[in-house]
């Protein structure tokens, strides 16, 4: 999905309804949509870990949840499912970006590891508070890298090409913050065997890549030029005008091409006072990475 059709409205409009379909029919319809748009929203999917993983197993192999291989708290519904849920301070020793209420900028699943995971899935279990201000409800954010690059190329021309040359021409290796896995040595932006256009590139964008890159000077010949290129892409990717944004309801399953799309969310109000006591937002999402 690229061009003028890339929007939150188009993703929602082209959703697949799970209700009333057999397992095989749902898989077939979802696969067709995924092959056409590289992203599919499925509505009214059962909130059941086994059914979720069985469905994703039709598209590849669900990976073990990386928090299950780390020293983070482990309260997930299954070893292959990562529970994304706000946690008040005091309920964890080591902090994960999934515990806090701040927005998550568009990033790739398991950006550090090889082989590159093919898909990333999110199943909304409980959307949490919807009466908070717009932009503070944990709305889902999706970024199509091809769409971003085509817009920047048209706007910035040679400056964009120079920045992209840095990000496609320099291989880098970085680690995760809380887990150790086999590491990729691809450039941050890399060619895809089935690319549909010159700027249809794979991207492995870490949430905190700007901090991580500071320790990689010895890997990068022109560090200053590379850092300018990285900042250029990260800052533009954070612009709402390039993003698709929409709220996910309970039973919404979003499956996307992990090479071609970044995912994130708007801020969440994690706590508030209700009837004189502190209430905690019950928003809960189950994410799975598929290779």
N, C-alpha and C positions, 0 to 999 in steps of 0.2 A: 504494500500500500504506500503510495507516494503521491506527490502533487496536490492538487486542490482537494482531493477526496480524503486526505488524511485529517481526521478530526475526531474528537470524542463522540460527536453526533453520528458520524459514519460508522464508527466501531459499534455503537449501541444499535444503530439502525440495521446493521448486517448481522445481528446476533443469531445464534442457533438456540431454539427452544428445546430443552431436554424433556419436558413433560410429555407423556404419552408415547415416547419413542422407545423401541427396543435398544439394548446396548449396542448391537451391531449397526443399527440405523443411525444412532447418535454419533458413533465413531465415524461412519462413512460421511455424514453431512459435515461434521466438524473438520474432517481431513480435507474435504473439498474446499471449504472456506479457508482453511489454513494454507493450502497450496496456492490459492488465488491471492490472498491478501497478506500472508505470513503472520496473521494474527486472527484470533477468533474469540468472541465472547459467547459463552454458553450460559443460559439462564435457567434457573430452577433445577440446578444439579443437586443431588442428594448430599447432605452434610455427613458423609460417612467415609472414614479414612480408607477402608478397604476398597470401596467403589471408586473413590478418587484415584487411588494408585492403580487399580485395574484399568481404568480409562487411560491414564497417562502411559501405562505400559504398552498401549497400542501404538504409541508414537516414539518409543525408545525405552531406555532403562532409567527409571527414577534413581537418582543418586542418594546415598546416605545423607541425611541432614548434617550439614557441616558442624552445627552446634553439638551434635551427638559425639563428634570427634574432638571436641575442644573442652576447655575447663569452664565454659559458660554453664549456667543453670539449665537443667534438662527437664522440661515439663511438657514435652511435645506429645501429640496424640499418636505418633508412630515414628520409628527411627528414620524414616525417609521424608517426614513432614516437619517443617519448621513453623512453629506457632509464633506469629507476629502479633504481639499484644503489649500494650503499655504496662509498665511496671513502676510503681512508686519507688523512690529512693529508699533503700533499706531492705528491699526484697531481692537484691542481687549484690554480688561482690564485684564481679567484672561486668562492665557496661557493654551492651550491644546497641547498635543503632536501632534495632527492632524494639528495644525496651522504652525508648524515649518518645516525646511528643513532637519533636521538631520535624520539619519537612525533610524528605529524602530527595535529593537531586537525582535526575536520571542516571542510572548505572546499569551495569551488566551483572548477571548472576555468575558468581565464581569467576570473576575477571582474571584471577591470577593463575588458574589451573589449566592443564592440558590432559586429555583432549578438550577442545572447547565444547561446552554443553550446547546441544542443539536447541533446546526449548526451556522456557521458564513458565511455571504455572502458578496462579494465585486463585484460591477459593475463599470467597468471603463467607465467614461463618456468622459473624455479628457485626453490622456496620457501625455500631456504637451510636453516640449522640448525633442526631441530625438537626438539633435546634441551636447549635453553635453557629457563629458567623461563617458565611461562605468562605472557603479557603482555609478553614480550621476544622474541617470534618473528616480529614484523612482521605480526601478525594484522590482517586488513582490518577497517575500521570504516566503517559506513554510517549516516548520520543522515537520516531523513525529516523535512523541515522541518514539514510539516503535522502529523505525529505529535507533534513537540516542542511546537508552538504549541498544539495541542488539550490536551495535558497541562498546559502552563503556564497556559492560560486557565482550566481547571477548578480548578487549585490556587490561583492568585493573583488571579483575577478582574479587578477594576478596575486593579490595579497592572500586570498584564500588558497590558491594553488601552492604558494610558498609555504604556508602553514601546513597544508596537507602533506607536502613532500617530507617534512620533518616527521610527521606522525606515521607515515607509511614506510619511511626509509630507515627507521632506527628500531632495531629489536631491543626490547627491555624485558627484564624479569623482576617480578616483585612478589612479595608474600602476602598472605592474609594476615589479619590482626590476631585472630584467636585460634587458628587451626593450621596444620601443615599438610599440604597435598603436593602432588607432582606439579611443578611449575612450568608455565608456558614461557617460551622465548620469542613469541611473535611480536611484531610491532603493535602499537596500540590500535592502529587501523590496518586491516589486512585484507587481501583479495579473497573473494569467494569463488569456488569452482562453478557455481551456478548463477553468477552475477547477471542481472537483467539489464544493467546499464553501467556506464563508467564509474559512477559514484555510488553504486550498490556495493558497499564495502562492509566487512565485518568490523565490529568495534568491541573492545574489551575495556570498559570504563569502570574503574573502581570509584566507590563513593568518595573516598578521601585521596584520590590520586594526586592532587596537588601537594599534599603533605608527603605522600609516599615517594614522590619523584625526587624530593630533596636528598634522599639517601642514595640516588642512582647516578650521581655525577660521573662516576668512573665508567658507566655504560654508554654515555652520551657524548659524542665528539663535540657538538656545538650545543652545550647545555643551555646557554642563554636563549638561543634561537628556538630550541625545543621547548623551553619553558614558556616562551611567548606564544608558540603555537598551541600548546596544551591549554594555557589560560584562555586563549581565543575560543577554542571549541567548548570548554567547560562553561565559560560565561555565556556563550550564545545558546548552549543546550539548556541553560537555566531560564532562558527567556520564555515566558508563557506563550508568546505568539507562535513559537515553533512546536509547542507541545499539544498533545491531545489529553484532555482532562475530563473525567466523568466520575460520579459516585458509583460504587459497586454496592449492590443489595445482597442480602443473605441469599446464598445459592448461586451467585454469579461466579463463574469460573472463567478466568482469562488465561488463554494459552498463547504464547508469542514466541517468535523466532528470536533466540537469545543472541545471535550474531547481529541481527538487523535492527533490533529494538532495545532501547533502554527503558527501564521502569523506575517509578518513584511514587511519591505521594505528597499531597499538601500537609500542612501541620495538623496536629491533633490536640484538642483540649484534653489533657490527661486526667485532671482532677478539678473538682469544683465543690462548693458547699451546697448541700441540699438538706433542708430541715435542721440546720445547725451542725451537721456532720459532714465529713469529707467523703465524697462519692468518687469512685474511680471509673473511668470510661471502660466499658466492656468490649470495645471494638476488638475483633479477633479475625485474623486472616491466616490461612494455611498455605504456605508456599512450598513448591517442590521444583528441583532442578532435574532436567532430563537430558541424558547424553545419547 
